[in-house]
Amino acid sequence: MERLSERSIRFLDLRFVDVLGTVKSITIPVHRLPHAVRNGEWFDGSSVEGFARVFESDMFLRPDLETLTIGEAEGAP
């Protein structure tokens, strides 16, 4: 968390891959990270293009801080 606040990061993309290896992501505000690490983050899989049908769309994602990387944002100065 310290690395994130030092760089004034406000949002995180939680990235994952589908069964075909295509990268998908959901975005959360950085203040939700501790909750997401402890309890996971529920999201609607039907809102991720090509991922799930509406009637089977509840998805659960738990971030792994061991794989946290900080990249440059698109359009960042």
C-alpha positions as CSV (number, residue, x, y, z in Angstrom):
1,M,0.0,0.0,0.0
2,E,2.9,2.4,0.7
3,R,4.2,2.1,-2.8
4,L,0.7,3.0,-4.1
5,S,0.3,6.1,-1.9
6,E,3.8,7.3,-2.7
7,R,3.0,7.4,-6.4
8,S,-0.5,8.9,-5.8
9,I,-2.2,5.9,-7.4
10,R,-6.0,6.1,-7.1
11,F,-7.2,3.1,-9.2
12,L,-6.0,-0.4,-9.8
13,D,-6.7,-2.8,-12.6
14,L,-7.1,-6.3,-11.3
15,R,-6.0,-8.4,-14.2
16,F,-6.7,-12.1,-14.8
17,V,-6.9,-14.4,-17.8
18,D,-9.8,-16.5,-19.1
19,V,-9.5,-20.2,-20.0
20,L,-8.1,-19.2,-23.4
21,G,-5.4,-17.0,-22.0
22,T,-7.0,-13.7,-22.9
23,V,-6.2,-10.9,-20.4
24,K,-9.3,-9.4,-18.7
25,S,-9.5,-6.8,-15.9
26,I,-11.7,-5.0,-13.5
27,T,-10.9,-1.6,-12.0
28,I,-11.2,-0.8,-8.3
29,P,-10.4,2.3,-6.2
30,V,-7.0,1.8,-4.4
31,H,-8.7,2.2,-1.0
32,R,-10.6,-1.1,-1.7
33,L,-7.4,-3.1,-2.1
34,P,-7.0,-4.2,1.6
35,H,-10.7,-5.4,1.5
36,A,-10.1,-7.2,-1.8
37,V,-7.0,-8.9,-0.5
38,R,-8.7,-10.1,2.7
39,N,-12.2,-10.9,1.3
40,G,-11.9,-10.9,-2.5
41,E,-13.8,-8.8,-4.9
42,W,-17.2,-9.8,-6.4
43,F,-17.9,-8.6,-9.9
44,D,-20.4,-9.1,-12.7
45,G,-18.7,-11.3,-15.2
46,S,-21.2,-10.4,-17.9
47,S,-19.8,-6.9,-17.9
48,V,-16.4,-8.2,-19.0
49,E,-16.6,-8.6,-22.7
50,G,-16.9,-12.2,-23.8
51,F,-16.5,-13.6,-20.3
52,A,-19.8,-14.9,-18.9
53,R,-23.5,-15.0,-19.7
54,V,-25.8,-13.0,-17.5
55,F,-27.3,-16.0,-15.7
56,E,-23.9,-17.3,-14.7
57,S,-22.1,-14.1,-14.3
58,D,-21.2,-13.7,-10.6
59,M,-17.4,-13.8,-10.4
60,F,-15.0,-13.6,-7.5
61,L,-11.4,-12.3,-7.7
62,R,-8.8,-12.2,-4.9
63,P,-5.7,-10.1,-5.7
64,D,-2.3,-11.6,-5.1
65,L,0.1,-8.9,-3.7
66,E,3.1,-11.1,-4.7
67,T,2.2,-10.3,-8.3
68,L,1.6,-6.5,-7.9
69,T,3.3,-4.4,-10.5
70,I,3.1,-0.7,-11.1
71,G,3.0,0.3,-14.7
72,E,2.7,3.6,-16.5
73,A,-0.9,4.8,-17.1
74,E,-2.0,5.6,-20.6
75,G,-1.7,9.3,-21.2
76,A,0.3,9.9,-18.1
77,P,2.6,12.9,-18.2
